[in-house]
Amino acid sequence: MKNIPIRQLGTAQSENPFLGQFKIRRLEGIVGETDLVHQLHRHDFFFILAVQKGTGQHTIDFTPFQVQDHAVFILRPGQVHHLELKAGCTGFLLEFNTEFYSPKDKVASQRLRKASNKNYCALELNRFNKLYAVLSSMFQEYRDKQEGYQEVIKACLDIFFIEFVRQSPNPKGESKVNSPYTQERFEEFLALLEKHLATHKQVSQYTDLMSLSPYQLNEITKSSVGKTASELINEHIVLEAKRYLLATPNQVKDIADLLGYEDFSYFIRFFKKHTGYSPEAFRHNFK
């Protein structure tokens, strides 16, 4: 049984690994004069790609996006992606783990999730320049490493995510206005879903954990993204199954077992119902 290839952040000799890991680089130093191709893999850290100028293709959790000028991509830990950047791209690539930056403030934490849920945004020049200025400040702090530079970088990350949420349009289906309570409970549900995906597949299991009724949870999810709790659970299961089908050579039976399905035949029917393909056909057609 193989896991999806995971890329991890290396620790520089001057950095204390217990304080978390952070890295920011100019794309010019990564891409250079030859195309950059990263095959399908996942990260255990946040990944931000800001393209000042360039072209390419970026597929995130099987959704393809065109790389273009003034585009910003944000990936959460656990997402899978395939990246192709054409030679000559300029911009920044920023990576950090949750040990380095994980806001304790509730509003800032919700803002981080809201920003990273967008994955992709193409901005107008003046809006992109605001974000690019913040990234440039982070790059200088990281390069110079003067006293307190890590705290300055974390403050810059706060500003970056504020500006990103301000400047980028809402994703399709996301409610523009939610009460703080609704937003908080929705974020709680998503966190529980990521943690218990293999063992909790019924809405009632999540409502028990959250001390809510199914009606209350459905009202929260529908007002947030226009979907029921059951729809979100099924979407997450199918997405994780797709990740393993395309990023590993594992047998379908092993993937079903990994996702908590004892009945192999039921898993096949479930996957085909939600995708139109059997697991093997999906792997054959999209790999």
PEZI-V282700 format. One record per backbone hydrogen bond with DSSP energy under -0.5 kcal/mol. CO is the residue of the C=O (numbers start at 1). NH is the residue of the N-H. If there is no record, write none. Layout:
CO	NH
CO	NH
//
This chain:
5	42
7	44
10	12
12	15
15	17
16	19
17	20
21	97
23	95
25	93
26	29
27	30
27	31
27	32
28	32
31	34
32	88
36	85
37	39
38	83
41	81
42	7
43	78
46	96
47	75
48	50
48	94
49	51
49	73
50	52
50	92
51	70
51	71
53	90
55	86
56	67
57	84
58	60
58	65
59	61
59	82
60	63
62	64
63	60
65	58
67	56
68	71
70	123
71	51
72	121
73	49
75	47
76	79
79	43
80	61
81	41
82	59
83	38
84	57
85	36
86	89
90	52
90	53
91	27
92	50
93	25
94	48
95	23
96	46
97	100
97	101
105	109
106	110
107	111
108	112
109	113
110	114
111	115
112	116
113	117
115	118
115	119
118	120
119	74
121	72
121	123
124	128
125	129
126	130
127	131
128	132
129	133
130	134
131	135
132	136
133	137
134	138
135	139
136	140
137	141
138	142
139	143
140	144
141	145
146	149
148	152
149	153
150	154
151	155
152	156
153	157
154	158
155	159
156	160
157	161
158	162
159	163
160	164
161	165
162	166
163	167
164	168
171	174
179	183
180	184
181	185
182	186
183	187
184	188
185	189
186	190
187	191
188	192
189	193
190	194
191	195
192	196
193	197
196	199
196	200
199	201
202	205
202	206
203	206
203	207
204	208
205	209
206	210
207	211
207	212
208	211
213	217
214	218
215	219
216	220
217	221
218	222
219	223
220	224
221	225
221	226
221	227
222	226
224	175
228	232
229	233
230	234
231	235
232	236
233	237
234	238
235	239
236	240
237	241
238	242
239	243
240	244
241	245
242	246
243	247
244	248
247	5
251	255
252	256
253	257
254	258
255	259
256	261
257	260
260	262
262	264
263	267
264	268
265	269
266	270
267	271
268	272
269	273
270	274
271	275
272	276
278	282
279	283
280	284
281	285
282	286
283	287
//
